[in-house]
Amino acid sequence: MPGWYRWDGEDLILSVHVQPRARQDGFAGVHGERLKIRITAPPADGKANRHLIRFLADACGVAPSRVELLSGHGSRSKQLRIHAPRRLPPGC
């Protein structure tokens, strides 16, 4: 099992590295011990965090309210909890 995700019961815990202001949203492989995700939103006023949550919710087939940012609010390195995902991100 890769080190960038783990299960906590039915919840998926992801460790991600976010690249804001990308040309397009998408998964970009592994960056060290984290899943790299590119998003188009700028890293200002929480826009990148909100965009990341919506992106992961869509990718995992859940409502945005079921994705919780656990740590890294002001950092590119973040940890998120996805409550009972219906689909898994690439590599899980």
N, C-alpha and C positions, 0 to 999 in steps of 0.2 A: 504494500500500500504506500503510495507517495506520501511525503511528509506534509503536504499542503492541505490535506483534508482529513477529517476524522468524523466518526459518528458518535453522537451523544443520544442514545435511545433512537428515536425517529428523526432527530434533528441532525442536519449536516453542518459541521463547523468548517469554514473555509479560511485559510490564510492567503491573502491576495496582495499583489503589488499592482497598484493602479497607475496607469499613464494617462493623465488628463490631457485635454486639447488634442486628441488624436484625430486623424482624418475620418475614421469610422469606428463604431463600437465593435468589440470582438474579443475573443479569447486569443492570447498570443503566446501560448506555451508556458513553460516554467521559468521563473526568474529566481535562482537560488533555491530556497525552500518554500517559495510561494507561487501561486498561479498568477500569471500576468494577465491583466485585463486592460484593454485600451478603451477609453470612453471619450466622447467628443466634448463633454462639458468642461468648463474652466474650473480650476480649484479655488473658487472664490465664493464666499457667503454660503457654504454648504452645498453648492450646486452639484459638485462632483459626487459627493456622498449620496445625495438624493437620486442622481442619475444612475450611479452604480447600483443602488438598491432596486430601482425599476428594471435595470438591465438584468440583474440576477434573478429577480422575481419572474420576469418573462422567460428567461433561459430555463428556469426550474419549474415552470408551470404553476406558480403560486401567486397570491396577491402580494403587493409590496408590503402590506402590513405584517406578512409572515417572514420578512427578512429583517434581521436586527443587526445593526452595527455594534459590535461588542467593544472594539478598541481601534485606535488609529484615526480618530475623527479629524485630526489636522495633519495626518501623515499619508504618504503613499502606501505604506505598509499597514494593512488593515486585517481585522478578523471579524467575520460575520457568521451569524447563525441563520440557517434557513430551516424553518419549521416544516417538517414532513414534506420534502420536495417530491413532486410528481415525476420530474425528469432530473437527470444529473448533468452537471457541466462536463465538457470533454475531459477524459482522463480519470473520472471517478469510477 
